[in-house]
């Protein structure tokens, strides 16, 4: 009875042959596909390339902070944090006094965490812009410092060259009368 042979790894996909002449002619490689724009299907679910934070109502979660574009994130995060601390203390009391009634408090704590998480995710674009601005400002400062360093070194080199010319001219004058 013959045993079937199998390899540890599957063979490479057939399109690797399209790149066989890449070392001799790099322009022979295919161009990469264009980025996807709009909606697309992945594992049976539809996704979109638009970066939109879904509202809490869209997710089926009750919103505990006021709605609207002018939310004071700092104030609301502090309020939710205090409320979370209060609910955790109440949960500890309930677990000691009435252990069978803890489920409602756990749901309330979960709701507060979801609201906190949503508020923090709302601040992410602003955080990303601020981080980018900070990185670019640091980069500008480093470049300005490098330019100043180059100017100082150039001036120093010019000074040394000038001194060298004076020394060379002086030594030529001393050698000429002989």
C-alpha positions in Angstrom: 0.0 0.0 0.0 1.5 3.3 -1.1 1.5 6.2 1.3 0.4 9.6 0.1 3.1 12.2 0.2 2.3 15.7 1.4 4.5 18.8 1.8 4.6 20.8 5.0 3.7 24.0 3.1 1.3 24.6 0.2 2.8 25.7 -3.1 3.0 29.5 -3.7 0.1 31.1 -5.5 0.5 31.0 -9.3 0.8 34.7 -9.8 4.4 34.7 -8.5 5.4 33.9 -12.1 4.4 37.5 -13.0 7.4 38.7 -11.1 10.1 36.4 -12.4 11.9 39.1 -14.4 11.7 41.7 -11.7 15.5 41.7 -11.0 16.4 42.3 -14.6 13.6 44.8 -15.3 11.9 46.3 -12.2 9.3 48.0 -14.4 8.0 44.6 -15.5 6.1 44.1 -12.2 2.4 44.8 -12.1 1.1 47.9 -10.5 -0.5 47.4 -7.1 -4.3 47.6 -7.0 -6.0 50.9 -6.4 -7.2 51.6 -2.8 -10.8 50.7 -2.1 -13.1 53.7 -1.9 -16.6 53.4 -0.5 -18.3 50.2 0.7 -16.8 46.7 0.4 -17.6 43.2 1.5 -15.3 41.3 3.9 -16.2 37.9 5.3 -19.9 38.5 4.6 -20.1 41.9 6.3 -20.3 45.2 4.6 -17.7 47.8 5.6 -17.0 51.4 4.5 -13.8 53.3 4.1 -15.4 56.4 5.7 -14.1 56.8 9.2 -17.3 57.6 11.1 -17.8 57.0 14.9 -21.3 55.5 15.2 -23.5 57.1 17.8 -24.4 55.3 21.0 -28.0 55.1 19.9 -26.9 53.3 16.7 -25.2 50.8 18.9 -28.2 50.4 21.1 -26.7 52.0 24.2 -28.3 54.8 26.2 -26.2 58.0 26.2 -25.6 59.5 29.6 -24.0 62.8 28.6 -25.7 65.6 26.6 -26.0 65.4 22.8 -24.7 68.1 20.5 -21.5 69.3 18.8 -20.4 71.6 21.7 -19.7 69.0 24.4 -17.3 69.8 27.2 -15.4 66.6 27.1 -13.3 67.3 30.2 -16.4 68.0 32.3 -18.4 65.0 31.0 -15.5 62.6 31.5 -15.1 63.8 35.0 -18.8 63.5 35.7 -18.9 59.9 34.3 -15.7 59.0 36.2 -17.4 60.2 39.5 -20.5 58.3 38.6 -18.5 55.2 37.9 -16.7 55.5 41.3 -20.1 55.9 43.0 -21.6 52.9 41.2 -18.5 50.7 42.1 -18.9 51.6 45.8 -22.6 50.8 45.6 -21.8 47.5 44.0 -19.4 46.7 46.9 -22.2 47.5 49.3 -24.7 45.4 47.4 -22.3 42.5 47.2 -22.0 42.6 51.0 -25.7 43.2 51.9 -27.7 41.7 49.0 -25.5 39.6 46.8 -28.4 38.4 44.6 -29.1 42.0 43.4 -25.7 42.8 41.9 -26.6 42.3 38.2 -28.4 45.7 37.9 -25.3 47.5 39.3 -23.0 45.6 36.9 -25.2 46.7 34.0 -25.1 50.3 35.1 -21.3 50.1 35.4 -21.1 48.6 31.9 -23.3 51.5 30.6 -21.0 54.1 32.2 -17.9 52.3 30.7 -19.4 52.3 27.2 -20.2 56.0 27.5 -16.7 56.8 28.7 -15.2 54.7 25.9 -17.4 56.5 23.3 -16.4 60.0 24.7 -12.7 59.0 24.5 -13.1 57.8 21.0 -14.8 61.1 20.1 -11.6 62.9 21.2 -9.3 60.7 19.2 -9.3 62.8 16.0 -8.4 65.9 17.9 -5.7 64.0 19.7 -4.3 62.7 16.4 -4.2 66.3 15.0 -2.5 67.6 18.2 0.1 64.8 18.1 0.8 65.5 14.4 1.2 69.2 15.1 3.6 68.5 18.0 5.7 66.1 15.9 5.9 68.6 13.0 6.8 71.5 15.4 9.6 69.3 16.9 10.8 68.4 13.4 10.9 72.1 12.5 12.9 72.9 15.7 15.4 70.2 15.0 15.9 71.4 11.4 16.3 75.0 12.6 18.9 73.8 15.1 20.7 71.8 12.5 20.7 74.9 10.2 22.2 77.0 12.9 24.8 74.4 13.7 25.7 74.2 10.0 26.0 78.1 9.9 28.2 78.1 13.0 30.5 75.4 11.5 30.7 77.2 8.2 31.7 80.5 9.9 34.2 78.6 12.0 35.6 76.9 8.8 35.8 80.3 7.1 37.6 81.8 10.1 40.1 79.0 10.1 40.7 79.3 6.4 41.2 83.0 6.7 43.7 82.5 9.5 45.4 79.8 7.4 45.7 82.2 4.4 47.2 84.9 6.7 49.7 82.3 7.9 50.5 81.1 4.4 50.8 84.7 3.1 53.0 85.6 6.0 55.3 82.7 5.5 55.6 83.4 1.8 56.5 87.0 2.6 59.2 85.8 5.0 60.5 83.3 2.4 60.5 85.8 -0.5 63.3 88.2 0.6 65.8 85.3 0.7 
